[in-house]
Structures are given as structure tokens and as C-alpha cells.
Amino acid sequence: MSYKYEIINLNRNIPAKIMNLHLSSETHKTELHWHREPELVYIIEGAAECPCNGETHIAYKNSLVFFNSDDVHLVKPVNGTEAKLLCVQLSYEYMRLFCSSVENISFNLDLTYDAKNKLTELMAEFSQLDEISDEFATLMQLSYINKIYYILFKHCIVIKDNKINSFIPNRDFSYAKTAIEYINENYKREITLNEISSLVNLSPSYFSKYFKGATQVGFSDYLANLRLEYAIQDMVHKNSTVSQAAMENGFANVKSFIAQCKRVYNCTPAKYKKKLLNE
């Protein structure tokens, strides 16, 4: 079985991706996936089915669900129902500012009784912020996001077990994780298929098939999508030009950056930046 690797695009000016979702089981069709970013899901209304690493439980109104980095998971309304959710996906790079060895930690909300309660209360209050639409609303969001980070780092850190997640076959997970971490660290320069396949001791042809089977994204597409993600972030946060964003994030030229943006977002980088700034 394969699981989709998801690239997370963070909210502008906030070290997290915040989503207020109103989902129906009839129309919300998703699949098991995983990503680097830890994720909190607060159930505002209804009930949600939450498979995670081979185990499934139902989360009800006013409850909190947490997924660690690399957890294979899914959140969907219970069959025949609707659910309102607040989802917060945390920034892996922002966490690195406070913990340089972030790859070696995970979070356990059950280490202390107060930690999970405080996070649940925070998310409940956070879910009400969509009613605030003034020019300073981002400041309120930032305060809640940073409180979430504080509680997780202060009360919930555990050292990762180096054993591979048993829900994912060793081959399907360990090689993909090693390759993705390497790509994430080196995307600004040219990375060849031969180079990345040698890293995990697989032939280029086998690695190419394996990577797409494990992540549902081809190696070249994953690399291009990652470069696109960071290039767009530079345009939004650093006010980089299209040319600067392309050159500083590994694209061979501006034309390839524009082509990738049109392929993914159906518009040019400049138009997509404008869209993000107007959200």
C-alpha cells in the first residue's frame, strides 16, 4: 500500500497553516497521507473518523486530535454526517529555531493532563477567531500559534524511537523519508536522479518507480513542487522578484518556474502571489 506525501504551504506571515473546514462525508474524499508538519485538529461540530498509523478512533465535538510528523493519517466526517474542524499544521522550520534537532523529537500530548487540556482550550478559543476580521486579526492568530508551540515544547517533547513506523513497510517508508529529507536540504542546487538513488543504494530506475509508489509523486515533480513552494514564499515574504525567486530556489531558469506555477496553480507566479496577498 502507498501513502501520499503532502507538501504544506504555510499561511502568509504566520508560522503555521490554519484551516477552518466544513466537511461532508458525501463530498470530502481524501486518502491516507503524511507530511513533515505536526498537525492539531479540533472538532468544532459533529464527529470525525481519524485513522492514524493503522488505528482508527472517532473524535467528537470539542475534542482534540494530534498527528506527529510523519504519521500516516486521515481526518474525515463519520459516514453520513458533516463536521466542522479547525486544523493547524505547524511549521517544521519554525520549530527548528527552538530545537535544532527537531528531526529527533516527537510530541506526546498525554505526558501531562494539563497539557492536552490547555491545548484543547486554546484550539476552542482559536476556532472563534474567524469572527474577527479587523486589520489586527493576524496578531491574535500569532499569539495562539505561539502558545501552542510553547505548550508542545514545554510539556510534550519526547525523543523519537529510531525504529521505523511499523504501520509502513520498512522499504516504503525509510527510503522515502531519507530521500525527502535530503531533497528538502538540497533543493536549491541541482539534484540528479543518480545522486538521490545512490543515497539510498537503489538503482535509478528502481528508485524512480519506488519513489512514485511510496509518495504518489514522481521524483522530478516532487523536487519541482518543493522549489515552487519556497519560491512563492520568497515572493510573498521577501518581496523577491520572479527572477530572484527562481534562481535562489533551484529552478534552471525563470521559464521553468513560471511553467511549474502554471502547472500547479493554473496561473503565473505574479498572479498567484497577488491571490495570496488578497486572501
CORGIKA-V513622 format. One record per residue. N is the residue number from 0. RES is the residue in three letters. OMEGA is omega in degrees with one decimal (none if undefined). Layout:
n->(N,N)
res->(RES,RES)
omega->(OMEGA,OMEGA)
//
This chain:
n->(0,1,2,3,4,5,6,7,8,9,10,11,12,13,14,15,16,17,18,19,20,21,22,23,24,25,26,27,28,29,30,31,32,33,34,35,36,37,38,39,40,41,42,43,44,45,46,47,48,49,50,51,52,53,54,55,56,57,58,59,60,61,62,63,64,65,66,67,68,69,70,71,72,73,74,75,76,77,78,79,80,81,82,83,84,85,86,87,88,89,90,91,92,93,94,95,96,97,98,99,100,101,102,103,104,105,106,107,108,109,110,111,112,113,114,115,116,117,118,119,120,121,122,123,124,125,126,127,128,129,130,131,132,133,134,135,136,137,138,139,140,141,142,143,144,145,146,147,148,149,150,151,152,153,154,155,156,157,158,159,160,161,162,163,164,165,166,167,168,169,170,171,172,173,174,175,176,177,178,179,180,181,182,183,184,185,186,187,188,189,190,191,192,193,194,195,196,197,198,199,200,201,202,203,204,205,206,207,208,209,210,211,212,213,214,215,216,217,218,219,220,221,222,223,224,225,226,227,228,229,230,231,232,233,234,235,236,237,238,239,240,241,242,243,244,245,246,247,248,249,250,251,252,253,254,255,256,257,258,259,260,261,262,263,264,265,266,267,268,269,270,271,272,273,274,275,276,277,278)
res->(MET,SER,TYR,LYS,TYR,GLU,ILE,ILE,ASN,LEU,ASN,ARG,ASN,ILE,PRO,ALA,LYS,ILE,MET,ASN,LEU,HIS,LEU,SER,SER,GLU,THR,HIS,LYS,THR,GLU,LEU,HIS,TRP,HIS,ARG,GLU,PRO,GLU,LEU,VAL,TYR,ILE,ILE,GLU,GLY,ALA,ALA,GLU,CYS,PRO,CYS,ASN,GLY,GLU,THR,HIS,ILE,ALA,TYR,LYS,ASN,SER,LEU,VAL,PHE,PHE,ASN,SER,ASP,ASP,VAL,HIS,LEU,VAL,LYS,PRO,VAL,ASN,GLY,THR,GLU,ALA,LYS,LEU,LEU,CYS,VAL,GLN,LEU,SER,TYR,GLU,TYR,MET,ARG,LEU,PHE,CYS,SER,SER,VAL,GLU,ASN,ILE,SER,PHE,ASN,LEU,ASP,LEU,THR,TYR,ASP,ALA,LYS,ASN,LYS,LEU,THR,GLU,LEU,MET,ALA,GLU,PHE,SER,GLN,LEU,ASP,GLU,ILE,SER,ASP,GLU,PHE,ALA,THR,LEU,MET,GLN,LEU,SER,TYR,ILE,ASN,LYS,ILE,TYR,TYR,ILE,LEU,PHE,LYS,HIS,CYS,ILE,VAL,ILE,LYS,ASP,ASN,LYS,ILE,ASN,SER,PHE,ILE,PRO,ASN,ARG,ASP,PHE,SER,TYR,ALA,LYS,THR,ALA,ILE,GLU,TYR,ILE,ASN,GLU,ASN,TYR,LYS,ARG,GLU,ILE,THR,LEU,ASN,GLU,ILE,SER,SER,LEU,VAL,ASN,LEU,SER,PRO,SER,TYR,PHE,SER,LYS,TYR,PHE,LYS,GLY,ALA,THR,GLN,VAL,GLY,PHE,SER,ASP,TYR,LEU,ALA,ASN,LEU,ARG,LEU,GLU,TYR,ALA,ILE,GLN,ASP,MET,VAL,HIS,LYS,ASN,SER,THR,VAL,SER,GLN,ALA,ALA,MET,GLU,ASN,GLY,PHE,ALA,ASN,VAL,LYS,SER,PHE,ILE,ALA,GLN,CYS,LYS,ARG,VAL,TYR,ASN,CYS,THR,PRO,ALA,LYS,TYR,LYS,LYS,LYS,LEU,LEU,ASN,GLU)
omega->(178.9,-177.2,-175.1,171.6,-175.6,173.4,-177.0,172.8,-175.1,176.0,178.2,176.0,-180.0,-178.3,179.7,169.6,-175.3,-178.3,169.7,-171.5,171.4,-169.7,173.2,179.5,-178.6,-174.8,-176.6,-179.0,-179.9,-178.2,176.2,-177.7,177.1,178.7,-178.3,-169.6,171.7,-174.4,172.8,177.7,178.1,-178.2,-178.9,178.7,175.4,-179.5,-177.0,174.5,-171.7,172.3,177.2,177.5,173.8,178.2,-177.8,172.0,179.3,177.1,-175.1,-178.2,178.1,177.9,-176.0,176.2,-179.0,176.0,176.6,172.5,176.8,174.5,174.5,-168.5,-179.5,173.1,179.5,177.7,174.2,-175.9,177.2,-177.3,172.7,179.2,172.8,-174.4,165.2,-179.9,176.9,177.4,-170.6,-176.9,177.5,-178.5,176.7,177.9,-178.8,177.8,-176.9,179.5,-175.8,179.8,-175.4,179.3,-174.3,-179.7,168.4,-177.0,176.4,-176.3,-177.2,178.2,175.6,-179.5,-175.8,-175.8,-178.6,178.0,-179.3,177.9,178.1,178.6,178.1,-179.0,176.8,177.6,-179.8,-177.0,179.9,-173.7,179.8,177.1,178.7,-175.9,179.9,-173.8,-178.2,-177.3,180.0,178.0,177.4,178.2,179.2,-178.8,179.5,179.2,-178.8,174.3,177.4,177.6,-177.2,-178.6,-180.0,-178.6,-176.6,-168.0,-167.8,-176.1,169.8,176.9,-177.5,167.4,-177.4,177.6,179.1,176.3,-173.4,-179.5,-179.2,177.9,-175.7,-177.9,-174.4,-175.1,-170.3,-179.9,-179.6,-179.4,178.7,-178.9,-177.2,178.1,179.1,178.8,-179.4,-178.6,-172.8,-173.1,-176.5,177.7,178.7,175.1,-178.2,176.4,178.0,-178.8,-175.1,178.6,176.8,-179.8,-177.8,175.5,175.4,175.5,-179.7,-178.2,-179.9,-179.8,-179.1,178.6,-179.0,-175.4,179.7,178.2,-177.2,-173.8,-175.8,174.4,177.5,-178.7,-178.3,178.9,179.2,-179.3,179.8,179.3,178.9,177.4,178.0,-179.6,-177.4,178.5,178.0,178.0,178.7,178.7,-178.1,-171.8,-177.0,-176.8,177.7,173.4,177.7,-179.7,178.9,-178.2,180.0,-175.1,-175.8,-178.5,167.6,178.2,-179.1,-180.0,-178.7,-178.0,-178.7,175.8,-179.6,-179.8,179.9,178.6,177.4,-179.2,-175.7,-172.4,177.3,175.9,179.5,176.9,-179.4,179.4,179.8,176.1,-180.0,178.5,179.6,-178.9,179.9,-179.3,none)
//
